[in-house]
Amino acid sequence: MTSKAKAFSRTYGFLASILPYTNADWEKLSIFLNFLIPKLPAPREEDLSKGILEAIDMDSYRVEKQAVVNIQLPDSDSEIEPVPTEAGGFKPEPELDRLSNILKTFNDQFGNIRWTDSDRVHRLITEEIPARVAADVAYQNAKKNSDKQNAKIEHDKALARVMIALMKDDTQLFKLFSDNESFRRTLTDAIFERTYSQ
């Protein structure tokens, strides 16, 4: 009974959505079955997995040696290829750039911005922001106990916290940092390179 009611309800639901409404009795029956089906008892199905664990005696299984194999290497002169140097496995020396070059690149890209107090912004970017980011405890912990990628993640979070703290006093710098993707990326990379090597 339940399977027939479900089949009728599904079929009528599908047909009613694509055909025009013509038969009121079918609509009444469909509504009645939609309320009736949840009230009907679920059909009983045989549990096919019943008794499987009892039928297998796991204590009778044991580890058994299948074979003993003696690996024989040829007794001849051979050459072992060297380890390839282009693959991973070694840590390259970090490429460090002078702060003056970083500032020159930064000024070439963003030197035309009319700052209200350019000396203060210059001091913030070169001294105060890197010092505050370097003093961040989570960033220091990541530098000591993790790899460069995780340290970069913590650095970015620390820089965001520092920039939010500067928002009240230096809105122009904060606005440029949040609105200009290129400025944010350049500043973030420059401060990370400066603080990570310390």
ABEGO torsion letter per residue (X at the ends): XAAAAAAAAAAAAAAAAABBBABAAAAAAAAAAAAAAAABBBBBBBBAABGAAAABBAAABBBBBABBBBBBBBBBBBBBBBBBAABBGBBBBBBBBBAAAAAAAAAAAAAABBBABAAAAAAAAAAAAAAAAAABAAAAAAAAABBAAAAAAAAAAAAAAAAAAAAAABAAAAAAAAABAAAAAAAAAAAAAAAAAX
